[in-house]
């Protein structure tokens, strides 16, 4: 135990640590407190909310505290003096999440009771809080990247630049609803698939359309860049699969196509992934996983089919060594499958009955991260299926991504959490090593 912080008179609703662990902010009822973690000394008591506080964050390297809650207000505090800098209003319901975005230049404000996300620029010296207001809208799909924020808004995509804090590009061109997005690993290409049966490749940096791929036969259901950005995969609702090579920004050549047949009656593609082998991995709505193969002339053909354990395939991830595939489904099961043979190595009951929403391997391929709507992120030994560590989060997790030992998890209410996953082997006891794993980064 490093420190015990005592002083609240009501149950604690939320707490967060600074990036260097020297400060802690906690909230109980309508009271926010700033603590020094080394000795547990209270630095400030911040009063200003009229009702319960649901979330707090530290921003600008610990210089700012932001709090929000049931009173539909976001209050920005000066961490040094405890004074109020701004009171930001105008949100259409109780606020359930605050999240620094794009390197901390922006903060997103979201609510479980509203489809809105509001983005505010952190400008503590501005005289009027109205000048910090950026935008709000009905957002169906959101991707948060270091460059900024990309979201779909009906038929178009919007890009908010992190540096300027402004909507710099509106990507228009689809004639129907955008159904899927994929961002390249170079971070400046984005692909969008639509019900209009087209896939468009855009340059995020200038908002220009790079390419509209030849129209497929039916609405696009999923798309995926290969990890090295040399190829791109798209699938439609009639189970057509196509792969293109990316040769420069304006030269994309179709190199493979395949019609996936012999599925159960009415079954269709729900998820797709393109490993470095260029052999697509397909997940269906009825729980089948199909490992594609390249024939002698490089043509696609159907390979092994694995049952995903029941229910729609909701998440897929391949290990860095390309030897293992993790498959999550609408049931509580996660399968670890050997590639390319399709042998099921592990079957993990990853949740207490709720569907799996995201899976990811650690960089060394030894551990597997799973998430679900039950608000727990779990880390498993990928060889034995034994739980290694876990972390409770604030809302249902919708996506996870590993960068080194840092796990980034996005939630259903707009939060972006960063947790450090420690490598280690389970000691055989019922107490998994969770040192540091329950402690989300202030970002």
C-alpha positions in Angstrom: 0.0 0.0 0.0 1.6 3.3 -1.1 -0.9 5.7 0.4 -4.3 5.9 2.0 -6.4 9.0 1.2 -9.0 9.7 3.8 -11.4 12.5 4.2 -14.5 12.1 2.0 -17.9 11.9 3.8 -19.7 10.1 0.9 -18.9 7.1 -1.2 -16.2 7.8 -3.8 -17.6 7.9 -7.4 -14.4 8.3 -9.3 -10.6 8.8 -8.9 -7.6 9.3 -11.2 -3.9 9.6 -10.9 -1.5 12.0 -12.6 0.8 10.7 -15.2 3.8 10.7 -12.7 1.6 9.3 -9.9 2.4 12.2 -7.7 -1.2 13.6 -7.5 -4.6 12.0 -7.2 -8.1 13.5 -7.8 -11.2 12.0 -6.3 -14.9 12.9 -6.2 -17.6 12.0 -3.8 -21.1 13.4 -4.2 -20.6 17.0 -5.3 -17.1 17.4 -3.8 -13.8 17.1 -5.7 -10.5 16.7 -3.8 -6.8 17.0 -5.0 -4.3 14.9 -3.0 -0.6 14.4 -2.8 0.0 10.7 -3.0 3.3 10.5 -1.3 2.0 11.3 2.1 -1.8 11.4 1.6 -2.1 15.1 2.3 -5.2 16.9 0.9 -4.1 19.9 -1.3 -7.5 21.3 -2.3 -11.2 20.7 -1.8 -13.0 21.9 -4.9 -16.7 22.9 -4.5 -18.8 24.0 -7.4 -21.0 21.2 -8.6 -24.7 21.2 -7.5 -25.1 17.4 -7.9 -23.1 14.2 -7.9 -19.8 14.2 -9.9 -19.4 11.3 -12.2 -15.9 11.8 -13.7 -12.7 13.7 -13.1 -9.5 14.0 -15.2 -6.1 15.7 -14.9 -5.0 17.5 -18.1 -2.1 19.7 -19.3 0.5 17.6 -17.4 -1.4 18.0 -14.1 -2.0 21.7 -14.4 -5.8 21.4 -15.0 -8.5 19.4 -13.3 -11.8 18.8 -15.1 -14.9 17.5 -13.4 -18.4 16.7 -14.6 -21.5 15.0 -13.5 -25.3 15.0 -13.1 -25.6 18.8 -13.1 -24.7 18.8 -16.8 -21.6 21.0 -16.2 -17.9 20.6 -16.8 -15.8 22.7 -14.4 -12.2 23.4 -15.2 -10.0 24.0 -12.1 -6.5 25.4 -11.6 -4.6 22.6 -9.9 -2.1 25.0 -8.3 -4.6 27.3 -6.7 -7.8 25.3 -6.6 -9.6 28.2 -8.3 -12.3 27.8 -10.9 -11.2 28.7 -14.4 -14.3 27.9 -16.5 -17.7 26.4 -16.1 -18.8 24.8 -19.4 -22.5 24.2 -19.9 -24.9 23.4 -22.6 -24.8 19.6 -22.5 -28.2 17.9 -23.0 -28.0 15.5 -20.1 -25.9 14.2 -17.2 -22.2 13.8 -18.2 -20.7 10.3 -17.7 -17.2 10.6 -19.3 -14.4 13.1 -19.9 -11.5 12.1 -22.0 -8.4 14.0 -23.2 -8.1 13.5 -27.0 -5.3 14.0 -29.5 -2.4 14.6 -27.1 -4.5 16.5 -24.6 -5.4 19.5 -26.9 -9.1 18.5 -26.8 -11.4 16.9 -24.3 -14.4 14.9 -25.3 -17.6 15.1 -23.1 -20.1 12.3 -23.4 -23.3 10.9 -21.8 -25.0 7.5 -21.7 -28.3 9.3 -22.1 -27.5 11.2 -25.3 -25.9 10.3 -28.7 -23.8 13.4 -28.5 -20.1 13.9 -28.1 -18.9 17.4 -27.5 -15.3 18.4 -28.1 -13.7 21.3 -26.2 -10.3 22.9 -26.7 -8.3 23.3 -23.5 -7.7 27.0 -23.4 -7.6 27.9 -19.7 -6.6 31.5 -20.3 -9.6 32.4 -22.4 -11.9 34.9 -20.8 -15.1 33.3 -21.9 -15.9 29.6 -21.8 -18.0 30.0 -24.9 -14.8 30.4 -27.0 -13.7 26.9 -25.9 -16.7 25.2 -27.5 -15.8 23.2 -30.6 -18.6 21.0 -31.9 -21.3 18.4 -31.2 -23.2 16.0 -33.4 -24.8 12.6 -33.8 -21.7 10.4 -34.0 -22.1 6.8 -35.0 -18.5 5.6 -35.3 -15.5 7.4 -33.8 -11.8 6.8 -34.3 -9.4 8.7 -32.0 -5.9 9.1 -33.4 -2.8 11.2 -32.5 -3.6 13.5 -35.4 -7.1 14.1 -34.3 -10.6 12.7 -34.3 -12.5 11.0 -37.2 -16.1 10.2 -37.0 -19.0 9.2 -39.3 -22.0 11.4 -39.6 -24.6 9.7 -41.8 -23.1 9.8 -45.3 -19.9 11.6 -44.6 -16.8 11.6 -42.4 -15.6 14.5 -40.3 -12.0 15.1 -39.2 -11.1 17.4 -36.3 -7.4 18.4 -36.3 -5.7 18.1 -32.9 -3.3 21.0 -33.5 -5.9 23.6 -34.4 -8.9 22.2 -32.6 -11.1 22.8 -35.6 -13.0 20.7 -38.1 -10.6 20.9 -41.0 -12.2 18.3 -43.4 -15.6 17.0 -44.2 -15.2 13.9 -46.4 -18.2 13.7 -48.6 -18.9 11.3 -51.5 -20.9 8.4 -50.2 -24.5 8.3 -51.3 -25.6 6.2 -48.3 -24.7 5.5 -44.7 -21.1 4.8 -43.8 -21.0 1.3 -42.3 -17.3 0.8 -41.5 -13.9 2.6 -41.3 -10.3 1.5 -41.1 -7.3 3.7 -40.5 -3.9 2.8 -42.0 -1.0 2.2 -39.7 0.7 5.3 -41.3 -2.2 7.2 -39.7 -2.9 9.4 -42.7 -5.1 7.1 -44.8 -8.6 6.2 -43.9 -10.9 3.8 -45.7 -14.7 4.1 -45.5 -17.2 1.5 -46.6 -20.9 2.3 -47.2 -24.3 0.9 -47.9 -23.9 2.4 -51.4 -21.5 -0.6 -52.0 -18.4 1.6 -52.5 -15.1 1.9 -50.6 -13.3 5.2 -50.6 -9.7 5.9 -49.6 -9.0 9.4 -48.2 -6.0 11.4 -47.1 -6.7 12.6 -43.6 -4.0 15.3 -43.8 -5.7 17.3 -46.6 -9.2 15.7 -46.8 -8.7 14.7 -50.4 -10.2 11.6 -51.9 -7.4 9.3 -53.0 -9.4 6.6 -54.7 -12.9 5.2 -55.1 -12.6 1.5 -55.5 -14.7 -0.3 -58.1 -18.2 -0.7 -56.8 -18.9 -4.1 -55.2 -22.3 -5.9 -55.6 -23.8 -5.1 -52.2 -23.4 -2.9 -49.1 -19.9 -3.0 -47.6 -19.9 -4.8 -44.2 -16.2 -4.5 -43.2 -12.8 -3.4 -44.4 -9.2 -3.7 -43.2 -5.7 -2.4 -44.0 -2.9 -4.9 -43.8 -0.5 -4.1 -41.0 2.3 -2.9 -43.4 -0.3 -0.9 -45.5 0.7 -2.8 -48.7 -2.8 -4.3 -49.2 -6.4 -3.6 -48.4 -9.4 -5.9 -47.9 -13.1 -5.3 -48.2 -16.2 -7.5 -47.9 -19.9 -7.0 -48.8 -23.1 -8.3 -47.4 -23.3 -11.0 -50.2 -20.1 -12.5 -48.9 -17.9 -11.2 -51.7 -14.2 -10.7 -50.7 -11.7 -8.5 -52.5 -8.1 -7.6 -51.9 -6.2 -4.7 -53.5 -2.5 -3.9 -53.5 -1.5 -0.4 -52.5 1.3 0.9 -54.7 1.7 4.5 -53.9 -1.2 6.8 -53.0 -3.0 6.7 -56.3 -2.3 3.2 -57.6 -4.5 0.4 -56.2 -4.8 -2.8 -58.1 -7.2 -5.6 -57.4 -5.2 -8.8 -56.9 -7.8 -11.2 -55.6 -11.6 -11.8 -55.4 -13.7 -14.6 -54.0 -17.3 -15.4 -53.3 -17.6 -17.1 -49.9 -20.3 -19.7 -50.2 -21.5 -22.8 -48.3 -22.3 -20.8 -45.2 -25.4 -21.6 -43.1 -28.7 -20.3 -44.5 -28.7 -16.5 -44.4 -25.2 -16.2 -42.8 -23.0 -13.3 -43.9 -19.7 -11.7 -43.2 -19.5 -9.6 -40.0 -15.8 -9.1 -39.4 -12.6 -9.4 -41.5 -8.9 -9.2 -41.0 -5.9 -9.2 -43.4 -2.8 -10.7 -41.9 0.7 -10.3 -43.5 0.2 -13.6 -45.4 -2.6 -11.9 -47.4 -4.9 -14.8 -46.6 -8.1 -13.1 -45.2 -9.7 -14.2 -41.9 -13.5 -14.0 -42.0 -16.0 -14.0 -39.1 -19.7 -14.4 -39.7 -22.9 -13.3 -38.0 -23.7 -16.9 -37.1 -20.4 -17.7 -35.4 -18.2 -19.2 -38.1 -14.6 -18.3 -38.6 -13.2 -19.0 -42.1 -9.4 -19.1 -42.7 -8.8 -18.4 -46.4 -5.9 -19.9 -48.3 -3.9 -18.8 -51.4 -3.8 -21.5 -54.1 -0.9 -22.3 -56.4 -1.5 -19.4 -58.7 -2.2 -17.0 -55.9 -6.0 -17.3 -56.1 -8.1 -17.3 -52.9 -9.8 -20.4 -51.8 -11.7 -21.5 -48.8 -9.6 -23.1 -46.1 -10.5 -24.3 -42.6 -13.7 -23.3 -40.9 -13.9 -23.0 -37.1 -17.0 -22.6 -35.0 -16.7 -19.4 -33.0 -18.5 -20.8 -30.0 -22.0 -19.4 -30.7 -23.3 -16.1 -31.8 -22.0 -13.4 -34.1 -18.3 -13.0 -34.4 -17.6 -9.6 -32.7 -13.9 -9.4 -32.4 -10.7 -10.8 -34.0 -7.0 -10.3 -33.6 -3.9 -12.1 -34.8 -0.7 -12.4 -32.8 2.4 -10.5 -34.0 4.1 -13.7 -35.0 1.0 -14.5 -37.1 0.7 -18.0 -35.5 -2.4 -17.4 -33.4 -5.8 -16.0 -34.0 -8.1 -14.8 -31.1 -11.9 -14.9 -31.9 -14.5 -13.3 -29.7 -18.2 -13.8 -30.1 -21.6 -12.6 -28.9 -21.5 -15.5 -26.5 -19.0 -15.3 -23.7 -16.4 -17.4 -25.4 -13.0 -16.5 -26.8 -11.2 -19.1 -29.0 -7.4 -19.1 -29.6 -6.9 -20.8 -33.0 -3.6 -21.9 -34.6 -3.0 -20.4 -38.1 -3.3 -21.7 -40.8 -4.4 -25.2 -39.6 -7.5 -23.9 -37.8 -6.8 -26.0 -34.7 -8.5 -24.7 -31.6 -5.8 -24.3 -28.9 -7.8 -22.7 -26.2 -11.5 -22.0 -25.4 -11.8 -19.3 -22.8 -15.0 -18.3 -20.9 -14.0 -14.7 -21.0 -17.1 -13.1 -19.5 -19.9 -13.8 -17.1 -22.5 -14.2 -19.8 -22.1 -11.0 -21.8 -20.7 -10.9 -25.3 -17.0 -10.3 -26.0 -16.5 -6.8 -27.6 -12.7 -6.7 -28.2 -9.6 -8.9 -28.2 -5.8 -8.1 -28.7 -2.5 -9.9 -28.2 0.4 -8.4 -26.4 3.5 -7.6 -28.4 5.3 -10.8 -27.4 2.2 -12.9 -28.4 2.2 -14.6 -24.9 -0.8 -12.8 -23.5 -4.3 -12.1 -24.7 -6.5 -9.1 -23.7 -10.3 -9.5 -23.7 -13.0 -7.0 -23.1 -16.8 -7.0 -22.9 -19.8 -4.9 -21.9 -19.4 -6.1 -18.2 -16.8 -3.3 -17.7 -13.8 -5.5 -17.0 -10.6 -5.8 -19.1 -8.9 -9.1 -18.6 -5.4 -10.4 -19.5 -4.9 -14.1 -20.1 -1.9 -16.4 -20.7 -2.4 -17.2 -24.4 -0.9 -20.7 -24.0 -2.7 -21.9 -20.9 -5.8 -19.8 -20.7 -5.1 -18.8 -17.1 -6.1 -15.3 -16.1 -3.0 -13.1 -15.4 -4.5 -9.7 -14.5 -7.6 -7.6 -14.9 -8.8 -4.0 -14.5 -12.2 -2.6 -13.8 -13.2 0.3 -16.1 -16.0 2.8 -16.1 -18.2 1.6 -19.0 -18.5 -1.2 -21.6 -15.3 -1.5 -23.6 -15.8 -1.3 -27.4 -12.3 -1.7 -28.7 -8.7 -2.4 -27.4 -5.3 -1.9 -29.0 -1.8 -2.8 -27.8 1.2 -0.5 -28.4 4.2 -2.1 -26.6 3.0 -2.7 -23.1 0.4 0.0 -23.2 -3.2 -1.0 -23.7 -5.6 1.6 -25.1 -9.3 0.8 -24.5 -12.2 2.9 -25.8 -15.6 2.7 -24.1 -19.2 3.0 -25.1 -19.5 6.4 -23.5 -16.5 7.9 -25.3 -13.7 7.4 -22.8 -10.2 6.5 -23.9 -8.3 4.6 -21.2 -4.6 3.7 -21.2 -3.4 0.9 -19.0 0.1 -0.7 -18.7 0.0 -4.5 -19.1 2.8 -6.2 -17.2 4.4 -9.3 -18.6 4.5 -12.1 -16.2 3.6 -15.7 -15.5 0.6 -16.7 -13.3 1.9 -18.1 -10.1 -0.9 -20.8 -9.8 -2.8 -19.0 -7.0 -6.2 -17.5 -7.2 -4.7 -14.0 -6.9 -3.6 -12.7 -10.3 -0.8 -10.2 -10.5 -2.6 -6.9 -11.0 0.2 -4.5 -10.1 -0.4 -1.3 -12.0 -3.1 -2.9 -14.2 -6.0 -1.4 -12.3 -4.6 2.1 -12.6 -5.6 3.9 -15.8 -3.3 6.6 -17.0 -4.7 10.1 -16.7 -5.0 10.2 -20.5 
